[in-house]
Amino acid sequence: DAMVIQNPRYQVTQFGKPVTLSCSQTLNHNVMYWYQQKSSQAPKLLFHYYDKDFNNEADTPDNFQSRRPNTSFCFLDIRSPGLGDAAMYLCATSRRGSTNNEQFFGPGTRLTVL
Amino acid sequence: AQSVTQLDSHVSVSEGTPVLLRCNYSSSYSPSLFWYVQHPNKGLQLLLKYTSAATLVKGINGFEAEFKKSETSFHLTKPSAHMSDAAEYFCVVSDRSGGGADGLTFGKGTHLIIQP
């Protein structure tokens, strides 16, 4: 089945230690998104890639970066995680040009910062 | 600009009784509307979507929603709740004017509790 895969499902890091979260997709979608979801809150868009074009949300901290080396993979890098960055991180994909912008979500990576 | 208001942060119903989760939206353009469900520590699963076709939309697991433009509403219903329906539900709007590459606008979520 075509799907969105996130690894790892659970990640523990130390305060200030860089961490990378991974997302891959078999849907061949041209847009990939990263959302941050804190406890009991709605997902918040951090940034997205349309093919190789990177689009950062205005209020996304510089501490968060992303890479998309090819269509299938997209990475979220947190350069110096703080305690406030503990959250669920959701990757999603969509096909630009579709009529409704339906997004397909991965299972998420729960990040703990010690 | 677009926005979504989920009118109830928590809804509690008894198993076997109807479910109603309320959602109002605003959008400058013809919107697409979605309901997603999220079980604890899981990703988001699409329940159903409205994309300017039929105003009554049927989704998975017996859920349906009706798009009412005059009321700017997209309420989610299910005739008979099941214990497995206990989860967080998000109403989501997408403004299609941008061609579909932008992020979705989420409501704050409704936590559905099913009483045995």
Interface residues (C-beta under 8 A of the other chain):
Chain A: V4 Q6 V31 Y33 Y35 S40 Q41 A42 P43 L45 H48 Y50 N55 E57 M88 L90 A92 S94 R95 R96 G97 S98 T99 N100 N101 E102 Q103 F104 F105 G106 P107 G108 R110
Chain B: S32 F34 Y36 N41 K42 G43 L44 Q45 L46 K49 T51 S52 F90 S94 R96 G99 G100 A101 D102 G103 L104 F106 G107 K108 G109
